[in-house]
Amino acid sequence: MEKTTLYAYVSFIGNENVVDFPLEVLTERLGVQPTETWRVGDKVNINYSRVRSFTCWKYESETLETLDVDDVLLPILNVFQSKTVIINQLKKELNLDVRIELVIAMIDGYTPGLVISPEFSSFAAAIDAYIDIDMYVRPFSEPEVE
């Protein structure tokens, strides 16, 4: 039986009119290997001709079957909280925005609590990050009538 899953990620993208930036600079200065990167002009999917309209550096947590958002947000906090000054320097130097995204795939109505800890919200505020919550609600299973 499928269960509700969550994952989170932090991404760096150009702000305003910046669509490209040196990905290797972020990796080097943050001292963190991204889980995914792409550059403006890269194909979104090898089977389609659509291309990326911006460059992105992304670090994603593990996808977990859980109803506790801390299970996926705290690993992001643990990696990046000590890098707040570096993040803010990179944002200024490269004209970047930071986004923190929480992705929820709800199964059969099992809904996680959306409680963001003060420690995490303080971190997000310190780096002036956008917070985005995506919820994918799968249909409820109807019991079979015999």
C-alpha positions in Angstrom: 0.0 0.0 0.0 1.3 3.4 -0.9 1.8 6.0 1.8 2.1 9.7 2.0 5.6 10.9 1.1 7.5 14.1 1.6 10.8 15.6 0.4 12.3 19.0 0.5 14.9 20.9 -1.4 16.8 24.2 -1.5 17.5 25.7 -4.9 19.4 28.7 -6.2 18.2 30.5 -9.3 18.9 33.8 -10.9 16.7 36.8 -9.8 15.2 39.5 -12.1 17.0 39.3 -15.4 19.7 36.7 -14.5 19.1 33.4 -16.2 22.6 31.9 -16.0 25.3 31.8 -13.4 28.4 29.6 -12.7 27.1 26.5 -11.0 30.6 25.4 -10.0 31.1 28.6 -7.9 28.1 27.6 -5.7 29.3 24.0 -5.3 32.8 25.2 -4.4 31.8 28.0 -2.0 29.1 26.0 -0.3 31.2 22.9 0.0 28.1 20.9 -0.9 27.5 18.6 -3.9 24.1 19.4 -5.5 21.7 16.6 -6.2 20.7 18.2 -9.5 21.8 21.1 -11.6 20.8 22.5 -15.0 21.7 25.3 -17.2 19.6 27.6 -19.3 19.1 25.9 -22.7 19.4 22.3 -21.3 16.6 20.0 -22.4 14.0 19.4 -19.7 13.6 15.8 -20.8 15.5 13.9 -23.4 12.3 12.8 -25.1 11.0 16.4 -25.6 12.4 19.5 -27.3 11.4 21.9 -24.4 14.5 23.5 -22.9 15.2 25.1 -19.5 14.7 28.9 -19.3 17.0 29.4 -16.3 20.0 27.9 -14.5 19.4 26.1 -11.2 21.5 24.5 -8.4 19.5 22.2 -6.3 20.0 20.1 -3.1 17.2 17.6 -2.3 16.5 15.6 0.8 15.6 12.0 0.7 12.0 11.2 -0.1 10.4 9.7 3.1 7.1 8.0 4.0 6.2 10.3 6.9 3.7 12.8 8.2 6.3 15.0 9.9 7.7 17.8 7.8 10.7 18.0 10.2 11.9 14.7 8.8 12.7 16.3 5.5 13.3 19.9 6.5 15.8 19.3 9.3 18.3 17.6 6.9 18.2 20.7 4.8 18.7 22.9 7.9 21.6 20.7 9.1 23.5 21.1 5.8 22.9 24.8 5.1 22.3 26.6 8.5 26.1 27.1 9.1 26.4 28.5 5.6 24.0 31.5 6.0 26.8 34.1 5.5 28.1 32.3 2.4 24.6 32.0 1.0 23.9 35.7 1.5 27.3 36.6 -0.1 26.5 34.4 -3.1 23.0 35.8 -3.5 24.5 39.3 -3.6 27.5 38.6 -5.9 25.6 36.4 -8.4 22.1 38.0 -8.1 20.4 34.8 -6.9 17.2 33.9 -5.2 16.9 31.0 -2.8 13.9 28.8 -2.7 13.0 26.2 -0.2 10.4 23.8 -1.4 8.5 21.2 0.5 6.8 18.6 -1.7 4.0 16.4 -0.4 2.4 13.5 -2.2 -0.7 12.7 -0.1 -2.2 9.2 -0.3 -5.7 8.4 0.9 -6.1 11.6 2.8 -3.1 11.0 5.1 -2.1 14.6 5.5 1.1 15.8 7.2 1.1 18.5 9.8 2.4 21.7 8.3 4.3 23.0 11.3 7.6 24.8 10.5 9.9 25.0 13.5 11.1 28.4 14.7 14.7 27.3 14.0 13.9 26.5 10.4 11.8 29.6 9.8 14.6 31.7 11.3 17.1 30.1 8.9 14.7 30.7 5.9 14.3 34.4 7.0 18.1 34.8 7.5 18.7 33.9 3.8 15.5 35.7 2.6 14.3 32.5 1.0 11.0 31.9 -0.8 9.1 29.0 0.7 7.0 27.0 -1.6 4.8 24.0 -0.6 3.6 21.7 -3.4 0.9 19.3 -2.5 -0.1 16.4 -4.8 -3.3 14.8 -3.6 -3.9 11.4 -5.0 -7.5 10.2 -5.1 -9.0 8.5 -2.1 -9.4 4.8 -2.4 -13.0 3.7 -2.3 -13.7 0.4 -0.5 -14.8 -2.3 -3.0 -18.4 -3.3 -2.5 -19.0 -7.0 -2.9 
